[in-house]
Amino acid sequence: MEVNNKTRRYRCTTCKATLSDAAPGPVLAGHNTEREAVIRVIGMMLEGMSVRVISRLTELHKNTILSLMVTASQNAQRVFDAKVRNVRPKFVQAR
């Protein structure tokens, strides 16, 4: 299910220059996995499915799934740190 970054290339007949279509950007920086697959993987992670089950259902490699998990968590942490400020908790629970 992973996508090669194949873009259509054209060659000018007069000057022999090579041109290509603009490739769509990745859903998550550094990943070339299809958008639908990324959304599906993250949804499955949030539902608590194991990495092996996600791998079997999406036909993605386990390392790809773990890499998506790390990237998504880093993005979520960056958003959380930027948006949540000056929150005073009433109760704190620790295990």
Summary of the structure (lengths in Angstrom):
residues: 95
radius of gyration: 19.9
end to end distance: 38.9
largest distance: 72.8
contacts: 188
relative contact order: 0.13
helix: 44%
strand: 8%
